[in-house]
Amino acid sequence: MKIPLVDLKANYLSVKKEIDEKIFSVIGDTAFVKGRELDDFEKNWALKCNAECCAGLANGTVSLELILKALGIGPGDEVIVPSHTFIATAEAVANCGAKPVFADCIEKTALIDPESVKSSLNVKTKAVIIVDLYGQPADHNAVKAAAGENVFIIQDAAQSHLASYKNKTVGSYAYATSFSFYPGKNLGAFGDAGAVVTNDRGLCEKIKMLSDHGRMSKYEHLVCGTNARMDNIQAAVLNVKMRHLALWNEKRKKTVDVYKKSLKNSVSFFELEPSAVSSNHLIVIRTPERNDLKRYLEERGISAGIHYPVPLHLQPAFSELGYKTGDLPVTEKIADEILSLPVYPEMTEEQTEYVIENVKKYFRQG
Ligand SMILES: Cc1ncc(COP(=O)(O)O)c(C=O)c1O
C-alpha cells in the first residue's frame, strides 16, 4: 500500500464537478485579475473567520509581510517570532527590513513560549508573530500579556484554518491574522494564494492598496506597493472548497483521534493549549528514534515528513543574527524528535490502520 502525506488528487476528485464549472466560468468571462470571485472570497472568508475584513493576496508569505509594512514596521524595529516554524514567518520580518528575534517554544505544545517572548522584549520590539503550528492555536492571551499593550500580536494561521481558541475562530482575535492557501493546506488553492483578516478596516484597506501597486485609482499610486493580489482562478477554487472545509477538518480529526488512541503507548503527541481546537493540519509524533522510524515507514510505502528539521535560528539564512546551537534548547530538542504522519480528509480507515500497524511493528521489533 502507498500512503502519501497528503492526497491532493483525491481532494480534487471529491469536488471536481463544482471546481471545474467555476474555473471555466472565470475563463469564459476572461475575468482573471480582480473582480467578482475575489470580492466573494474576501466576503466569504471574513465571515468564516468572524472578522471584519479580509484582503485576498498572492500567498501566505507576502500576507505576513504586508501586515508588517501596513503597521509601519521596518528598519530599526524588532519582531519576535518562534524559531520552530516554517521560514516564511521570519522571512516576512527580514523582507520588510526589521530584525527577527527568535523565541523558544513550550515543550508540551511546540508553540511559542510566552516566557521566551518576555525575555526577548526591548524598546525596539514592535510585534510578535504567533504561529498556530500543525493547526494548534498558540496561546494568544498569554503572549499578549507577556508582550504588553504596545506590541502588536500578529497570528500566522497558515496551518490553522477554522481552528478556534477560547471559543473564538482563528482570525477573529489577534490584531491581524495571515493565512496561506498553498495547495497542501487544509484550504488549498490550485497554486499560490494567501489572505489577511483583521477587525481593523483601515489596516485591511491599506494592505489591499499595498498589494495592488499602492493604487488609489487605475493611474494614481499613493505609495510604492507591490503586486501581491490573489487571482480570480484561485479565488474561485477557494470559494468552492471553503464550503467543504468544516467537514474536511472533521474528517482529519477522526483520523487524528484514532492515531492518538492507538499509538499512545508507542510515541508521544503534543498537547493543545487549554480551550483550543486544532484544525489538525498535521499530526506530529515525537520519538528519539525519529530517523529510523521514518526510514522504516517509507520502506513500507508510508510517507512521513519533518516539520521542521532545522530551527530557524540555526538556518544559514539568519547566520548574521549570531545565534548558536544551545540558544533555544527546547526548539532544538523537538526538531530532532518530530515526525509527521499522513493525514488528509480522504484518508480511509484501512490506510490509517496500515500506518498504525507499521508504527507499532517498528517499536515491537525494538
Ligand atoms: C507556518 C507558515 N507560515 C507561512 C507560510 C507561507 O505561506 P506561503 O507558502 O503561502 O507563502 C507557510 C506555508 O507553508 C507556513 O506553513
The ligand as an ORCA input file, in Angstrom:
! r2SCAN-3c Opt
* xyz 0 1
  C       3.590     28.499      9.264
  C       3.637     29.027      7.854
  N       3.800     30.341      7.653
  C       3.830     30.864      6.420
  C       3.732     30.066      5.300
  C       3.904     30.681      3.968
  O       2.825     30.522      3.111
  P       3.009     30.538      1.526
  O       3.664     29.246      1.142
  O       1.594     30.620      1.041
  O       3.811     31.715      1.177
  C       3.544     28.683      5.446
  C       3.377     27.831      4.265
  O       3.962     26.842      4.044
  C       3.510     28.137      6.769
  O       3.357     26.834      6.976
*
